Amino acid sequence: MSEPIGRELWRRNVRRSAAAIVASNALAAVVVFVYLSWVVPVPSVARAGRVTFLNLVVFTLYLAVAFPIGWVWSIRGVRPIRDWTGAGREPTHGERDLVLRAPLHQLQILAAGWGGAALLFFAVNVAMSRGPRRSPRAMSVNRWSTVTRGWRRTTGAKPPRS
């Protein structure tokens, strides 16, 4: 059996890369969510079950929106690589540079996804933490710091300072 070339090679590599990226980030997101919801002690809040349920709904909706956006953004960024590999020719200097920058481009997409999640959960938990018995800063900072640690472990990127 011969080695794949051109479009066949492109399809195989995209399938493998996409599966690895989606699986690793989905698993990391679930681990971070479970960790924050049931492992880490948080300041006492009224109706903790309601807060966890709201976070679960936000988590599910965020993944349902962020993953397709990340997919489209990623594919659009490497479309010229697909065109070049399908043409069966030597790459131009621009195409070669694009190939070499592709991992950075992917890291930027993942960083945007994890950063968006950190900001969203920070905002949701600040809103849910208002009241006399609640500590909005402690709960939200706890969520922010744990999501950004998950981001860093998954992408290898340094999260922004809050």
Secondary structure, DSSP 8 states (H G I E B T S, - for coil): -----HHHHHHHHHHHHHHHHHHHHHHHHHHHHHIIIIIS-----TTHHHHHHHHHHHHHHHHHHHHHHHHHHHHHHHHHHHHHHHHTS---HHHHHHHHHHHHHHHHHHHHHHHHHHHHHHHHHHHHT-STT--HHHHHHHHHHHHHHHHHHHH-------
